[in-house]
């Protein structure tokens, strides 16, 4: 996967993770891009470590699930660090 497609994947995965998580997370599109890319890398690493699957292609379902899952995990950690609480 190329650099720009990885950035696009991270942006979309970060935005979807923000939509999935309840409450309001801070940060604009740049923070979403950064956390999404970090989450995609984390998801790919954990997927390779646990399930022996990695981020292969832009249109693979496993790529998207790993990237979104990693982004959710990164957003949860970001929320714990910044002290933002999720509102139900």
C-alpha positions as CSV (number, residue, x, y, z in Angstrom):
1,X,0.0,0.0,0.0
2,X,1.3,3.4,-0.9
3,X,2.0,6.3,1.4
4,X,-1.0,8.4,0.4
5,X,-3.4,5.5,0.4
6,X,-2.2,4.7,4.0
7,X,-2.8,8.3,5.0
8,X,-6.3,8.2,3.5
9,X,-7.0,4.9,5.2
10,X,-5.8,6.4,8.5
11,X,-8.0,9.5,8.1
12,X,-11.1,7.4,7.3
13,X,-10.4,4.9,10.0
14,X,-9.9,7.6,12.5
15,X,-13.1,9.4,11.5
16,X,-15.1,6.1,11.7
17,X,-13.5,5.3,15.1
18,X,-14.7,8.8,16.3
19,X,-18.2,8.0,15.1
20,X,-18.3,4.6,16.8
21,X,-17.1,5.8,20.2
22,X,-19.6,7.5,22.4
23,X,-19.0,11.0,23.6
24,X,-17.0,13.9,22.2
25,X,-13.4,13.4,21.4
26,X,-11.3,16.5,20.9
27,X,-9.1,17.3,18.0
28,X,-9.8,18.4,14.4
29,X,-9.0,16.7,11.2
30,X,-5.3,16.7,11.7
31,X,-5.5,14.9,15.1
32,X,-8.0,12.5,13.5
33,X,-5.5,11.8,10.7
34,X,-2.6,11.4,13.2
35,X,-4.6,9.1,15.5
36,X,-6.0,7.2,12.6
37,X,-2.6,6.5,11.1
38,X,-1.2,5.5,14.5
39,X,-4.3,3.3,15.0
40,X,-3.9,1.7,11.5
41,X,-0.2,0.9,12.3
42,X,-1.1,-0.4,15.7
43,X,-4.0,-2.5,14.3
44,X,-1.7,-3.9,11.6
45,X,1.0,-4.7,14.1
46,X,-1.5,-6.4,16.5
47,X,-3.2,-8.2,13.6
48,X,0.1,-9.6,12.5
49,X,1.1,-10.5,16.0
50,X,-2.2,-12.1,17.1
51,X,-4.0,-13.3,13.9
52,X,-1.0,-13.5,11.4
53,X,-2.8,-10.9,9.2
54,X,-1.4,-7.6,8.2
55,X,-2.4,-4.4,6.3
56,X,-2.2,-5.7,2.7
57,X,-4.4,-3.7,0.3
58,X,-6.6,-0.7,0.5
59,X,-9.7,-2.6,-0.4
60,X,-9.2,-5.6,1.9
61,X,-11.9,-6.0,4.6
62,X,-9.2,-7.2,7.1
63,X,-7.2,-4.1,6.4
64,X,-10.2,-1.8,7.3
65,X,-11.2,-3.8,10.3
66,X,-7.7,-3.8,11.7
67,X,-7.3,-0.1,11.0
68,X,-10.6,0.9,12.6
69,X,-10.0,-1.4,15.6
70,X,-6.5,0.1,16.1
71,X,-7.9,3.6,15.8
72,X,-10.6,2.9,18.4
73,X,-7.9,1.6,20.7
74,X,-5.7,4.7,20.1
75,X,-8.7,7.0,20.7
76,X,-9.5,5.3,24.0
77,X,-5.9,5.7,25.1
78,X,-5.9,9.3,23.8
79,X,-9.1,10.0,25.9
80,X,-7.4,8.5,29.0
81,X,-4.3,10.6,28.5
82,X,-6.2,13.9,27.8
83,X,-8.7,13.2,30.6
84,X,-11.8,13.4,28.3
85,X,-14.8,11.4,29.6
86,X,-17.2,9.6,27.3
87,X,-20.8,10.7,27.8
88,X,-23.6,8.2,27.3
